[in-house]
Amino acid sequence: MTQWRRPKGRDITGILVLDKAKGMSSNACLQEVKRLFEAEKAGHTGSLDPLATGVLPLCFGEATKISQFLLDSDKRYRTMIRLGQRTDSADSQGSIISERPVLGITREHVLDALEQFRGGIEQTPPMYSALKHKGTPLYKLARAGEEVERKARPVTIHDLELLAFSNTDGLATLELEIYCSKGTYVRTIADDLGEALGCGGHVIELRRLQAGAFKEVQCVTIARLREAREAGGLAQLDEFLFAPDLAVAELPPVILPSMTADFLKQGQAVLVRHLPGSGLVRLYDEDEFIGIGTILDDGRVAPRRLFATGADKFVTQLQ
């Protein structure tokens, strides 16, 4: 009896900057895009809330090896917050747990309260999050009516700007732009800011503008991908892919002669002229990106995360 096997997907490598749609989970977006590209291997670089839209980098093939660098990168968001109502999820998808008046709250009050959220701060992760407690995501526990103790974690708010504020007829809203470190929960900022103002607050809109090197201008929607697939097939879809080294563009490049690169690909540390003194670097076999290296104490460069040899070329190369 012949056993049916699912056809193998395409072995492609690159990064797609998806403009995530509101209401979809990050994993649902990933699966739809993976299907459109007929990709064998793909992964996202950290979940966005279903409420959120915007920059969601998706890694294909060998690029999944550097997804952690995008997960660890700084992020930029624009958010709309409603004051006067606190919800159990800290956004508009949750249930209202308290309502308090907003009369008398002014722009100056908001500006004063925002001062405590700049720089290095500590946040307690929300129950409605993908963090796990004894192997179970917190949001599943929250949906079951359970609440567990969460430890506050340090995060950094690099920049926090009040874009707009309105308080009319007892309805107060404000708009913020937030540039922050990994692990920052915008919903927690909204909830904590509401408590600092004494009225409660929650997120009603959230858009990610940037994740690491990738920005909103580079985004493409699923609808646009479907159109491209219909018009030009897989070849036209591949034109939306960025080279993996763009994700680590902040790392200094190390260009290796092919013979030296061969030793490094075998797991050996090598000595090259003009290396940085320490830290991580981008590695190239002449003009081909081959992965991430680390500078050793003795001045050699050792492989940290290498791509498999023979990985497909990337459509958009780092300039």
N, C-alpha and C positions, 0 to 999 in steps of 0.2 A: 504494500500500500504506500503510495507516494504522499509524503507529508507536505501540506501547503506551507509555504514560507512567505512572510511579508516581504515585498520588494525592498531592496536596500536603497536608502536615500542617497542623495548626491553628497559627495565628499567635497564641500566648499568651506573656505575659511575667510572670515571677515567679520565686520561689526556693522549692524544696522541700527540706526538711531530712530527708534519708533516714537511717534507721537501717540502716546497711549490714550485711548478713548475713555470717557467718563462711564462708569458703571461696569466696566470689564475688569476682571482680576488680571494681575500681571501674568499669571500662568496661562490664562485663557488667551491673552494676546500672544504669548510665546508660541502656543500650540497652533494658532491660526497662521502666524507668520512662517513657522516651520513647515506647515503643510503647503503654503503658497510657494515656498522656495524648494520644496521637496528635499529638505536638508536631512542628512543622516543624524547630525548632532547639533544641538543648539541649547542655549541656556540664557536666562536673564541675569541682571547684575544687581539684584535687590528689589524687593517688591514695592510697588506703589499702591496706596489704598485704592479700592474701587472708585471712590469719590474723585480721586486725583486724575489729572491729565498731564501730558507733557513728556519730557525726555525720559525714555526707557531704553537704554542700550541693550541690544540682544547680540550675543556672541555665537558665531557659527564655527564648527570644526575646531581647528587648533586654537582659535581665538578664545575658546572657553578656558584655556590655561591661564589667561591673564584677567579673567573676569573678577578675581579678587581685588585687583588694583582699582577697578571701577567701583566695586562695592565699598572699598576703603576711602574713596575720593570724597572731596568736598562737594556739596550740593548747593544749588540756588533755587529758591521757591518764591512764588507770589501767592498770597492767600488772602481770602476775605473772611473776616470773623464777625459774627453777630454777638453782641453783648446783651446781657439780660437773661439769658437762658443757658443752663449747664446741662449737658447730656452725658449719658453713661459711656459713650464712645468718644466724646469730645468733638464730634462732628455731627452734621445734620442727618446722618443715617441712624443715629442712636435715638434712644428715648429720653425725653426731657425729665430730669430728676430734680430741678429747682428753677424757679423764676424769681427774679428780683428787679426792682425798678432801676432805670438808667437815667432818669431825670437828674440833671445837674452835672453829669459827667461831660467834661469838655476835652478838646484836643490837647490842652495843656496837661490835664490829668493823665491822658494816655501817654504822652511824651515822657512825663515823669516816671510812670510805671514801667515803661520800656527800658529804662536805664539798668534795671536789675537783671535784664536778660541779655546783656551784651558781654562779650568776652567769655572766659571760662566759667561755666555754670554746671549745676548738677540737675539732672532730670530723672524722675521716676517714670519708667516706661508704662504706657497705658495697658489696661487689661486687654483691650481690643488691639492686639498686636500679634505678630508672627513669632515673637520670642516664645521659647518653650519652657515649661515647668515639668520636670520629670518625664520628658519626652512628648508632652502634649502641648500644642500651641495654646498660648494664653487666650486667644479669641474663642477657641472652642470651650474653654472653661468658663469664659465670660458669658457665652451664649447659654450655658447650662446653669447660669446663676451663681457660679462660684467666683470667689475672689481670693487670690493668694498674695502673699507679701512679695513685693518687688524691691530690689535694691536700687537706690539712686545711682546713676552713672554719670561720669563727667563728659560733657560735650563742650564744643567751642562755637560761639556765635561770632563769626568774623565781622559781619555787618548786618544791621537791622534798621530798616528805614520805614517810616510811616508814610505811605503814599497818599492815603485819603482817610478822612473821618467825617462821619455824619451822625447827628443825633437829632432826629425830627419826629415829633409826635410819639415820643417814647420808644422809637425804634432806632437803635444805635448800631452802626456797622463801621468797620475800619478795614483798611487794606494795607498789608505789609509786604515788603520784599526782604527775604531772609537768606543770607549766605552763611552756611554752617558746616560743621564737620560731620563725618559719618555718624550714624546712630542717633541723630537729632530727630525728635518727633515734633512736627509743627503743631499737631493736635494738642500736645502737652503744653506747648507755648501758649496756645489759645486758651486752654483751660486754666493755666497758672496766671496768665494775664487777667482773665476774667475775675479770678479770686483776688488778685492784687487790687483790682478796681472795686471789689466788693459787690459785684453784680453777676458774676458768672459769664462764660462765653464759650463759643464753640465754632469750629470751622464750617463754613458753608460753601467755600470754593477753594481748591488747591491746585496749583499748576507748577510742575517742576520745570525750571528754565534752563538748568545746567546740571550735568553730572560729570565731574572731572573735566576732561578736555572737550566733551560734547555739549553743544548748545542747541537751543530751541530752533535756530535757523537751519540746522542740519536735519530736522525731524521730517519724517514721512508718515502719513497715516495709513492704516490698513486699507481704507478705501482707495487711496492712490496706488498702493501695491497691487490691488486687484485689477485696477485699470491697466497698469503696466503689464501685468501678466497676460491680460486679455489681448492687449495691443501688440506686444512684442515677445511674449513668452519668457522663459527663464533667463535668457540673455539680457533682456531689458531689466528684469528684477535685479540681476547681479550688479548693475550699474549703481545701485543705491548702497552698495557695501563699501565700508571704509577699511583701510588697512589696520591690522591689530596694533601696530606700533604707535598709532595716533593715541591710543588709550594710555600710553606711558610716555607721552611726548615730553613730560617734565624731567625724565631721567636722561642723564648725559649719554650720548651715543659712543660706542666703541666699535670701530671698523677693523675687522680681522682679515688678514690674508687667508685664502682658502685653506692652505696647509695648516695654519694655526687653528682655524675654525674646526678642522677635522679632529684635532686633538681634544678641543673643548667639547665637541659633540660626543666624544667617547667618555666624557665625565672628568677629564683632566683639567686642572687649573693651568693657565698659561700666562706668560709674561709678555706684555705689550707696551710699547712706548706711549707716553703721555696719557696714562690712566689717571682718573680722579683718585684722590687720596682715600676715599671710603665710600660706602653706600652701594646702592643698586645702579645698574647701567643697562642700556639697550644694546644688544649684541647683533652685529651684522657680519655675515659671511660676504665680504666685499659689499655689494649693494642689496643683499637679501637679508631681511630681518629674520633672526633665528631664535630670539627669545630674550630672557632676562638673566643677567649675571650679577655677581656680588664681588666687591673688592675685598681681598683677604688682607690680614695684618701684614703679610710679607710683600704686599704690593702686586700680587698676581690677581687675575680675574678668574673666578670659578663659575661654572654653570649653576643657575638657580632654578630656572624654569625654561626648558628648551622645547621648541616645536619639533615635531617629527619631520625628518627629512622628506622632501618630495611633497610638502604641503602645497596646495594650489597657490598660484600667484594672486595678489590682491588687486582689486580694480582701482582703488584710490590709494595712492602711495603718499606717505608722509613727506611734506615738503621741508 
